[in-house]
Amino acid sequence: MRFRYDEQIESQPDAVLSVLRRPVPRLDPSRPLLFSGQGSSFHAARVAAAWAGFPAQAVEAHDLALRATIPEGAQVVAISHSGAGFTAAVLRKARAAGARTFAVCGEGARVDADVVVPTCPPERAQTHSVSYVTALAALGRMLGLDLDEAPRLLREAVDAPAPDNEARELADRQPLFVAGFGLDAIAAMEAALKLKEATFKWAEGLPVEQVLHGPLAALDESMGAVLIQPGQDDGGRSALLRSLCRSLRVELVELPVPPCSDSLRPLVSIVPAQRLAAELALLTGGDPDDSRNVAYPPV
């Protein structure tokens, strides 16, 4: 059985190439910069803020629309696949504050911003994949990053053997946690969201160091863990987590990521996790095409 979700994952190399070939506006590093989004789009906002560096911020769209302050003269980048959720409210508030507004959205989304940067056609599966990665590609271009190698690396990740053995090891484990170091900590949170949406299992994404401080007290042998293999020295903390999971009989699987720069890593490291969610859904009766997400229309 194949899901529409699988086809969306496989479309990512070509979709990112299309984004990289389009002209995009450059953000001004001398002006305050706020990125916002919900769900996967907020994870993309966090990556963009990390790429941009201090004082850029990522603020969840609900919070930015209803509570947080927008400085006059700021640049506000609203990220949303559909333009739904709190996107319109963020853009209205930003314009009222005298900010320059940007919307990084799926093709056809109806948004009112000074600049609209399209990403990809509407997703055909409720568990989003290609919209997240193309949003990252657009944001990276807006920040002036070199992402030319992204389509090739994505193709390698998509063409790699499916993580079916890893899925079998986790099929009877509940709940799950996903851990990563550096920018992979954001990928871990996105991966946990994909696992919840696709498999209907509870999953939580955490930085490796956060797992080692407190959550260890709640781990037991009924649980499963996913570790995104670090791309650089993390002070031995991932190795310690492996050891502790073995001692607690927590089933841990590892997702390798091809060597690449920090600019490219967020686009690439999520793909093995997306594919793990699809394989696990086959074994557990999940359905990434119909994720049972009823809180809001897709964002």
KEGU-119797 format. One record per residue: residue in one letter; x, z, y of N, C-alpha, C in turn. Coordinates in steps of 0.1 Angstrom, whole numbers, plus 5000, padded with zeros to 4 digits. Example, Ala and Ser with C-alpha at 12.3 -4.5 7.8 and 13.67 -1.06 7.14 Angstrom:
2
a513250784943512350784955513250784967s512850714978513750714989512950795000
//
This chain:
299
m500850004988500050005000500950005012r500549925022501249925035500149955046f500650025056499850055067500149965079r499149955088499449875101500649945108y500750075106501850155112503150105107d503350065094504550005090504949875097e503949795100504149675107504549695121q503949805127504349835141505849885141i506249965132507650005131508549885130e508149795121509049675119509149585131s508149595140508049505152509049555163q509649675161510349735173511549665177p512349605168513549535174513149425183d512149345179511749225187511049275200a510249385199509549435211510549485221v511549555217512549605226513349495232l513749395224514349275230513549215241s512249205239511449145250511449235262v511449365261511549455273512949435280l513949415272515349405278515449275285r514649175282514749045288513949035301r513149135304512349125316513049195328p512749145340513349215352512549345353v513349455357512649585359513249635372p512449725379513049785391514049895388r514949915397515950025395515450145403l515550265397515250385403516350425412d516050495423517050535433517550675430p518850685426519350825422519450915433s519350865446519550955457518151025461r517050985454515751045458515251135446p514451235448513951315437513251225427l513351265415512851185404512051265394l510751235392509951305383509451205372f509551235360508951165349507851245343s506751175339505651255333504951175322g504351245313503651175302502951285294q502251245284501551325274501951285260g502051375251502351335237503651265236s503651155229504851075227505451035241s504551005250505050965264505751075271f505351205268506151315274507551325268h507651295255508951295248509851185255a509251075258509950965265510351015278a509551085285509851135298511051235298r511051315287512151415286513451335283v513451235275514651155273515151095286a514151035294514550975306515151075316a514651195317515151295326516551335321a516751345308518151375303519151265306w518651135305519551025308519951035323a518951055331519151055346520051175350g519851285343520651405347520051485359f520551605361520051685372520251615385p519251625394518051705394516751645389a516851525381515651465376514951565367q513551555366512751645358511751565350a511451625339510251575331509251685332v508051645336506951735337505751685330e505151765321503951715313502851675323a502251565320501251505329500151595333h499651675324498551765327499051865337d500251915335500852015345501151955358l501651835358501951765371500751735379a499651695372498451655379497751775385l497851895378496952005382497752125388r499052125387499752245391501052215399a501952145393503352125398503352055412t504352085420504552025433505251895432i504851795439505551665440506151655454p507551655455508151645468507851515476e507751525489507551405497508851315495g508551185493509651095492510251085478a509551155468510051155454509651015448q510250995437509850885428509150945416v507950905413507150955402506950845392v507450865380507250765369506250825359a505050765358504050805349504150715337i504350775325504550705312503250725304s502650615300501450615292501250485285h500950485272500750355266499450295271s498350375272497050315275496650335290g497350425297496950455311495850565311a495550625299494550725299495050865301g494350965297494751105299494851135314f495851195318496051245332496851145340t497151025335497950925342497450895356a496150865357495550835370495650945380a495451065375495451185384496951205389v497951185380499351205385499651105395l499250975393499550875403498850895417r497550945416496850975429497551085436k497951195429498551305435499951265441a500651185434501951135438501851055451r500850965451500650885463500250965475a499451065473499051155484500151235489a501151265481502351345485503351255492g503151125493504151035499505250995489a504951005476505950955467505750805463r506850745459506750605454506350615439t505450545434504850555421505250435412f505550475400505850375389505050405377a504550305370503850325358504550245347v504950315336505550255325504450255314c503750145311502550145303502450025294g501650035284501349925275500749805283e500949685277500349565283498849575284g498349545296496849555297496349685302a497149785303496649915308496349905323r495249965326494749955340495250075348v496250055356496850175363497050125378d497050225387497150195401498450255405a499550185405500850235409501550135418d502550175426503350085434504049975425v504550025414505249935405504749955391v504349855383503949865369504949795361v505549875351506449815341505849805328p505549695322504849685309505849705298t505249755287506149785275505749685263c504649705257504249625246502749615245p502249525236500749515234500249645229p498849665229498249785224498649805209e498949935206499349965192498149945183r498349905171497249875161497149995152a497950095153497850215145497750335155q496950435151496850555160498050635161t498950625150500250695151501150595158h501550625170502350535178503750535174s504350415175505850395173506450305183v506050175183506650075191506450105206s505250165210505050195224506050305229y506450395220507450495224508750435226v509250355217510550295217510650195229t509650115231509650025242509650095256a508950205256508950285269510350335272l511050385261512450425263513250305268a513050195262513850075267513650045281a512350045285512050025300512650125309l512550255305513050365313514650355314g515250325303516750305303517150195312r516450085312516749975321516550015336m515450095339515250135352516350235357l516950295348518050385351519450325351g519450195348520750115348521550135335l520950175324521750195312521950065305d523050055297523349945289522749965275l521649885273520949895260521049765252d521949685255522049555249522149555233e522749665228522849675214521649735207a520649775214519449835209518749755198p518449625201517749545191518449535177r519849515178520549515165520549645158l520749755165520749885158519349915153l518249875160516949895155516649815143r517249695143517049605131517749675119e518849725121519549795110518749915105a518149995114517350105110516050065103v515449955107514249915101514549855087d515649785086515949715073516649815063a517049935067517650025057516650065046p517150115035516250155024515250255029a513950245025512950335029513250475024p512950585031513250715027512250775017d512050695006510950744997511350864989n512650874985513150994978512951114987e513251104999513151215009511651255010a510751155010509351185011508851254998r509351214986508951284974509351434974e510551454980511051594980510251684989l509551624999508751705009507251705006a506851624996505451594994504551724992d505151814984504451934981504852054990r505552035001505952135010505152145022q504852265027503952285038504152425044p504352435057504552335067505952275067l506252195077507552125078508152155092f509452165093510052165106511152055106v511351995118512351895121513251945131a514551935128515651985137516651875141g517151885154518151795158518951855169f520051795172521051855182521051755194g521151805206521251725218520051645220l520151515223518951435225518151425212d518751445201518051445188516951555187a517151665196516151765196514851715201i514851615211513651555216513051465205a513951385198513551305187512851385176a513351515174512751605164511351635167m511051655180509751685185508851565183e509351445186508551325184508351305169a509351325161509251315146508151405141a508151535146507151625141505751575145l505551515156504251465160503851355151k504751265148504451155138504051205125l504751315120504451365107503051425107k502651495118501351555119500251445119e500451345127499451235129499351155116a500451125109500451035098500051105085t500451225083500351295070499251405070f498851455082497951565083498551695079k499951695077500651825075501051885088w501152015089501652075101503252055101a503752015112505152005114505552055128e506752105130507252155143508652095145g508852045157510251995160510952095169l512252125166513052225173514452175174p515152225185516652215185517252295173v518352245168518952315157519252465160e519752485172520052625176518852705177q517752655181516452725182516052775168v516152685158515752725144516552845140l517852855144518752965140518453095147h517553095157517253215165515753245164g515453325154514053365153513253295142p513053165142512253095132512753125118l514053155116514553175102513753285095a513253385103512553495097511253455091a510753335095509453285089509653185078l510853145075511053035065510953095051d510353015042510253055028510252925019e510252945007510452834997509252734996s508152765003507052675003507252565013m508252585022508352495034509352385031g509252285040510252175040510852155053a512052095053512852075066513351935066v513451885078514051755081515151775091l516351735088517451745098517951605102i517951575115518551455120520051475121q520751405113522251425112522851415126p523551505131524151495144525151385145g525251325157526151215160527451265166q527551395168528851455174528951595170d530051655172530351795168529251885175d528551965166527652055172528052205169g529352225167529852355165529552415152g529252325142528952375129527552425127r526652415136525352475135524452395126s524552265125523752195115524252235101a525552245099526052285086525552425082l525452515092524952645089523452645085l522652555092521252545089521052495075r521952395071521852345057522052455047s523052535050523452645041522252755040l521752785051520652885051519352835044c519052705046517952645039518152655024r519352625020519552635005519352775000s519852875008519753015003518353065003l517553005012516153045013515252955004r515852854998515052754989514052674997v514452655010513652555018514152415015e513352325011513752195007514152115020l515352075021515852005034516251865030v515751775038516251635037516951595050e517851505049518551465061518351315064l518251285077517951145081519251095089p519951005083521150955090520850855101v521650855111521450765123522750685125p522650555126523850475128524650515140p525950515140526750555152526350475164c526150545175525850475188525950575199s525950525211526050605223524850695226d524950795235523850875239522750785245s523150685252522150595258521250525247l521850495236521150415226520450515215r521050625214520550715203519050745202p518450775214517050805213516150695208l516550575210515850455205515950445190v517150485185517450455171517150575162s517350695167517250815158515850835154i514850795161513450815158512950725146v513650615144513150515134513050575120p514150645115514050695101512950795100a512650875111511550975110510250905110q510050795118508850715117508550665103r509650615097509450565083509250675073l509850795075509550905066508050945067a507450945079506050975080505250875073a505550745073504750655065504850675050e506050695045506250725031505550845026l505650955035505051075031503451065031a502950985041501550965041501050905028l501750815022501350745010501250854998l502050954999502051054988501051164990t500651185002499851305005498451275010g498051145010496751105013496551105028g497551095036497451075050497150935054d496950915067496650775071497150765086p498350705088498850685101498050595110d497250505103496450415111495250475117d494750585111493650665116494050805116s494650855127495250985126494351105128r493051085130492151195132492351265146n493051195155493351245168492151225177v491351335179490051315187490151385200a491251435204491251515217491051415229y491751305229491751205240491951075234p491550965241491950835237493550825237p494150735231495550725230496150725244v497250795245498050805258499450755257
//
